[in-house]
Amino acid sequence: MNEKGREFKGLWGGKHYRRWAALFGMGPEFYRRGLGDLELGDGMRALDLGCGPGALSLALAQRAAPGAAIVGLDLSEDQLAYARTQAGGHACALEFRRGSMDELPYPDGHFDLVMTSMALHETPPAVRRAAVAETARVLRPGGLFLLVDWSRPRLGLWGVLWFPLVCRGEKNRDNWNNVYPALCAARSLDLAQDGYINSMVRRQLFRKS
């Protein structure tokens, strides 16, 4: 892990990451459930923070209008290289760029939707907080922030399997205690939806007021 977060590469990146993710329940249906009913209309722009090999971006691209645009941002060139091989054949504009979620190279109010899936917990706490601040900055008023990540496990298979790995440690405290609604509220991002995708992963949707 570098100072910004973990870079998945080599045997942990690209197509290998997709295979590992599927083994842990993060296949196409996982990302469709993460999106819920979100779509992109003509002229709308979305940003995917910590996009990895692009699964969430690709799921959104399947329901985006031709005039929409999606950008995936990640630290790992291995992840981005694989994502780019999957980017063709969609009606909307879809690109993948290297960058850190706490330093976004975009102007204020540029995006209609910012989203992140299973990425925040791989960053240091200071980066998470800066990422929330940057998300609020680049969202237009009324824009949405979709946050999909693990939270305190509930009863169920994935909760039981992951519990020993997530129940302790400074790195895990934010997710265990679900500090994100408070962090977002401080940046005028109001919680609109909150629920679990499975016994481990929580889906929260915030709206910029």
C-alpha positions as CSV (number, residue, x, y, z in Angstrom):
1,M,0.0,0.0,0.0
2,N,1.3,3.5,-0.9
3,E,0.4,6.6,1.0
4,K,-2.8,7.0,-0.9
5,G,-4.1,3.4,-0.6
6,R,-3.6,-0.1,-1.9
7,E,-2.7,-0.7,-5.5
8,F,-4.0,-4.0,-6.9
9,K,-1.5,-5.2,-9.5
10,G,0.1,-8.4,-10.8
11,L,-1.8,-11.5,-9.6
12,W,-4.1,-9.2,-7.6
13,G,-5.0,-6.8,-10.5
14,G,-6.9,-6.7,-13.7
15,K,-8.5,-9.9,-14.9
16,H,-7.2,-11.7,-11.8
17,Y,-8.9,-9.2,-9.5
18,R,-12.2,-9.8,-11.4
19,R,-11.8,-13.5,-10.7
20,W,-11.0,-13.0,-7.0
21,A,-13.9,-10.6,-6.6
22,A,-16.4,-13.0,-8.2
23,L,-15.2,-15.7,-5.7
24,F,-16.2,-13.3,-2.9
25,G,-19.6,-12.6,-4.3
26,M,-18.8,-9.5,-6.3
27,G,-19.9,-10.5,-9.8
28,P,-22.1,-8.7,-12.3
29,E,-25.2,-9.0,-10.1
30,F,-23.4,-7.4,-7.1
31,Y,-22.7,-4.3,-9.1
32,R,-26.2,-4.1,-10.6
33,R,-27.6,-4.2,-7.0
34,G,-25.0,-1.6,-6.0
35,L,-26.3,0.7,-8.7
36,G,-30.0,0.2,-7.7
37,D,-32.1,2.2,-10.1
38,L,-29.4,4.8,-11.0
39,E,-29.1,5.7,-14.6
40,L,-27.4,8.4,-16.7
41,G,-29.3,10.6,-19.1
42,D,-28.0,12.6,-22.0
43,G,-25.4,15.1,-20.9
44,M,-24.9,13.6,-17.5
45,R,-21.4,12.9,-16.1
46,A,-20.4,10.2,-13.6
47,L,-17.1,9.6,-11.7
48,D,-16.1,6.2,-10.3
49,L,-13.6,6.5,-7.5
50,G,-11.2,3.5,-7.0
51,C,-12.8,2.0,-10.1
52,G,-10.4,-1.1,-10.2
53,P,-11.0,-3.1,-13.3
54,G,-14.1,-1.0,-14.0
55,A,-17.0,-3.3,-13.0
56,L,-19.2,-0.6,-11.5
57,S,-18.5,1.9,-14.4
58,L,-19.3,-0.8,-16.9
59,A,-22.5,-1.7,-15.2
60,L,-23.6,2.0,-15.3
61,A,-22.5,2.3,-18.9
62,Q,-25.0,-0.4,-19.8
63,R,-27.8,1.9,-18.7
64,A,-26.4,5.3,-19.8
65,A,-27.7,7.4,-22.7
66,P,-25.4,8.0,-25.7
67,G,-24.7,11.6,-24.6
68,A,-23.6,10.6,-21.1
69,A,-20.0,10.3,-19.9
70,I,-18.3,8.1,-17.3
71,V,-14.8,8.4,-15.9
72,G,-13.1,5.7,-13.8
73,L,-10.3,6.7,-11.5
74,D,-7.8,4.3,-9.9
75,L,-4.2,4.2,-8.5
76,S,-3.3,0.9,-10.3
77,E,-2.3,0.9,-14.0
78,D,-2.8,-2.8,-14.0
79,Q,-6.5,-2.3,-13.1
80,L,-6.9,0.5,-15.5
81,A,-5.3,-1.3,-18.4
82,Y,-7.8,-4.2,-18.0
83,A,-10.7,-1.8,-17.6
84,R,-9.8,-0.1,-20.9
85,T,-10.0,-3.4,-22.7
86,Q,-13.6,-3.7,-21.6
87,A,-14.6,-0.1,-22.4
88,G,-15.7,-0.6,-26.1
89,G,-19.2,-1.2,-27.3
90,H,-21.0,1.2,-25.0
91,A,-23.2,4.1,-26.2
92,C,-21.8,6.6,-23.8
93,A,-18.3,8.0,-23.4
94,L,-16.2,5.8,-21.0
95,E,-12.6,6.4,-20.0
96,F,-10.3,5.2,-17.3
97,R,-7.6,7.5,-15.8
98,R,-4.9,7.1,-13.1
99,G,-5.4,9.3,-10.0
100,S,-6.2,9.4,-6.4
101,M,-9.7,10.0,-5.0
102,D,-8.5,12.7,-2.6
103,E,-7.1,14.9,-5.3
104,L,-9.6,15.2,-8.2
105,P,-8.6,17.1,-11.3
106,Y,-12.0,18.4,-12.0
107,P,-13.8,21.7,-11.5
108,D,-16.5,22.4,-8.9
109,G,-19.9,21.0,-9.7
110,H,-18.7,19.0,-12.7
111,F,-20.4,15.7,-12.0
112,D,-24.0,14.5,-11.6
113,L,-23.0,11.3,-9.9
114,V,-19.9,10.2,-8.0
115,M,-19.7,6.6,-7.0
116,T,-17.3,4.2,-5.3
117,S,-17.5,0.5,-4.6
118,M,-15.3,-1.6,-2.2
119,A,-12.5,1.0,-2.4
120,L,-12.7,3.5,0.5
121,H,-11.7,0.8,3.0
122,E,-8.5,0.3,1.1
123,T,-7.3,3.8,1.8
124,P,-5.9,5.5,4.9
125,P,-8.5,7.4,7.1
126,A,-7.1,10.8,6.0
127,V,-7.6,9.9,2.3
128,R,-11.2,8.8,3.0
129,R,-12.0,12.1,4.6
130,A,-10.4,14.1,1.8
131,A,-12.2,11.9,-0.8
132,V,-15.6,12.8,0.8
133,A,-14.6,16.5,0.7
134,E,-13.5,16.3,-2.9
135,T,-16.7,14.4,-3.8
136,A,-18.8,17.2,-2.4
137,R,-16.8,19.7,-4.3
138,V,-17.1,18.1,-7.7
139,L,-20.8,17.3,-7.4
140,R,-23.4,19.7,-8.7
141,P,-26.2,20.8,-6.4
142,G,-28.6,17.9,-6.3
143,G,-26.0,15.5,-7.5
144,L,-25.7,12.0,-6.0
145,F,-22.9,10.1,-4.2
146,L,-23.2,6.3,-4.2
147,L,-21.1,4.6,-1.6
148,V,-20.9,0.8,-1.6
149,D,-18.5,-0.8,0.9
150,W,-18.4,-3.2,3.8
151,S,-20.0,-2.3,7.1
152,R,-20.5,-4.1,10.4
153,P,-21.5,-7.6,9.4
154,R,-25.0,-8.9,9.9
155,L,-25.9,-12.6,10.2
156,G,-25.2,-14.4,6.9
157,L,-22.5,-16.3,5.0
158,W,-20.3,-13.4,4.0
159,G,-20.6,-11.7,7.4
160,V,-19.4,-14.9,9.1
161,L,-16.5,-15.4,6.7
162,W,-15.3,-11.8,6.9
163,F,-15.9,-11.1,10.6
164,P,-12.4,-12.2,11.8
165,L,-10.7,-9.9,9.2
166,V,-12.7,-6.7,9.9
167,C,-13.6,-6.7,13.6
168,R,-10.5,-4.9,14.8
169,G,-7.8,-2.4,13.8
170,E,-7.6,1.3,13.2
171,K,-7.9,0.8,9.4
172,N,-11.3,-0.9,9.8
173,R,-12.8,1.5,12.4
174,D,-14.5,3.9,10.0
175,N,-16.4,1.1,8.2
176,W,-17.2,-0.8,11.4
177,N,-18.7,2.3,13.0
178,N,-20.2,3.5,9.7
179,V,-18.9,7.1,10.1
180,Y,-19.8,8.0,6.5
181,P,-23.2,9.6,7.1
182,A,-21.6,12.0,9.5
183,L,-18.6,12.7,7.3
184,C,-21.0,13.3,4.4
185,A,-23.4,15.5,6.4
186,A,-20.6,17.8,7.3
187,R,-20.1,18.4,3.5
188,S,-23.8,18.9,2.7
189,L,-24.3,15.4,1.4
190,D,-27.6,14.2,2.9
191,L,-28.3,10.4,3.3
192,A,-31.2,9.4,1.0
193,Q,-30.9,5.6,1.0
194,D,-29.3,3.1,3.3
195,G,-29.4,-0.7,3.1
196,Y,-27.3,-3.9,2.8
197,I,-26.6,-5.7,-0.5
198,N,-25.6,-8.8,1.4
199,S,-24.7,-9.6,5.0
200,M,-21.4,-7.7,4.7
201,V,-21.8,-4.9,2.1
202,R,-23.7,-1.7,2.7
203,R,-25.1,0.6,0.0
204,Q,-25.6,4.2,0.9
205,L,-26.8,7.0,-1.4
206,F,-26.3,10.7,-0.6
207,R,-27.6,13.8,-2.2
208,K,-25.8,17.2,-2.3
209,S,-28.1,19.8,-0.8
